[in-house]
Amino acid sequence: MKQRNSSSSVGLLLIVSMIAISFASIFVKWSHAPATVISMYRMYLACVLLLPMVWRKRREFSKLSKKDWLFLTLSGVFLALHFALWFGSLKLTTVASSTIILSLQPIVALLGGFLVYKEKTKLSTLVTIGISIIGVVMVGWGDFGLSKYVIIGDFLSFLSVIAIVSYLLIGQNTVKKISHWIYSFCVFLFAAFALTLYNLFAGVALGGYSSQEWGIFLLLALFPTIAHVIYNLLLNYVNTATISMSILGEPVGATILAVILLGEHVVIMQIIGGFFVLLGVFLFLTKQRKE
């Protein structure tokens, strides 16, 4: 019974994270600030929000070795790359066109898990991933165009996939040594430092943003970042591929929100594709729960 409740809790947390992270692309679309500035302040504000829990668990910092600090730094750098690249892609293309590339994340995660941790994958797992990927392609197909900006945006989104998978793979072992609160705080802070250095060297303005922009920064720190904290917690129970698979629900959620809040249009094929995505995610998570 305890194991069943634990499995149900993991599934519930994955669903909550899928909903929370779907708001990220909407908030970025609302902002007129540079992608690296949005990412930087999102991370700093997220660290501030985590401070109460970090203070309660501050003794765990003593558990970290020099090697652990190195991994935390690398995780933070890859997380910074993910946000900067993906937010940059959203500046160049539509929500659906950008998030469709995220469908490649489970494939990259499975490959990375095999190369780094020698994790094996069953055929049934590949089938469920395939169902979702077909769905995501259908969701975003109607937004693909021949514009060079769309192509650049798609490429940036693909690079962001590699960055986020690298971030998760590095954290898969490190997060098990300390609380996910401490881990999240450290990687968020290092990500913010990395983005700050980039902005300084690139000459990007760090100030002068309106109260509306600061409100968007705070919304990003509150809602989508909750998903990343949950992912860091779940790394104690599931592998990177499972988390990457759940993120496939984001293009569906983001597209629905884009229709409601941004006035973007969808066609019947995208609606059908959304069904396939959710079906694949459901089958995958059901299979993981049984195992």
Beta strands, then each sheet from edge to edge (+ up, - down):
end
